[in-house]
Amino acid sequence: MKELRVSDLQEKNPAEECLEACTWCEFACLACAETCLNELQDDQLALCVQLTLDCAEVCWTTRKFVTDALVVAPQLVREQLDNCALICAACAAECRRHATSSLQLATCERTCTRCEQLCRDMQLRVAKLD
């Protein structure tokens, strides 16, 4: 009989991890945009605000696609995961440029990077469904 470990109970399947990462990324991006708009008031952060808002929207859409269309339209899901990974990478890079300005920007950068990685991993898994 296999010995049960706590880590076995805590493991999530790749789709759940991706969905969770998209959720956290969406929230981190919205919080980052709010911080940039309310506290930092720097014209140089306009691109950061736009990217974080776009990233939040794409993460929401990606969650919806993975949840609703994974079985019926895996190619569309794969393309959406690619879009999400791309916007997360762009958002992370922009937040990284300003990360010393705010803890929220640094948090957003890390969250976007994780979401990008998990979307890429999920993209590879979905490719096997085609």
LINQUIWO-V599185 format. One line per field, one symbol per residue. ss: DSSP state (A for helix, B for strand, O for the rest). psi: psi as a letter, one per 30 degrees, with the letter a starting at -180 (. if undefined). Layout:
ss = ???
psi = ???
This chain:
ss = OOOOOAAAAAOOOAAAAAAAAAAAAAAAAAAAAAAAAAAAOOAAAAAAAAAAAAAAAAAAAAAAAAAAAOOOOAAAAAAAAAAAAAAAAAAAAAAAAOAAAOAAAAAAAAAAAAAAAAAAAAAAAAAOOO
psi = kkkklefeffklleeeeeeeeeeeeeeeeeeeeeeeeeeehkffgeeeeeeeeeeeeeeeeeeeeeefgeefieeeeeeeeeeeeeeeeeeeeeeefgfffkeeeeeeeeeeeeeeeeeeeeeeeefff.
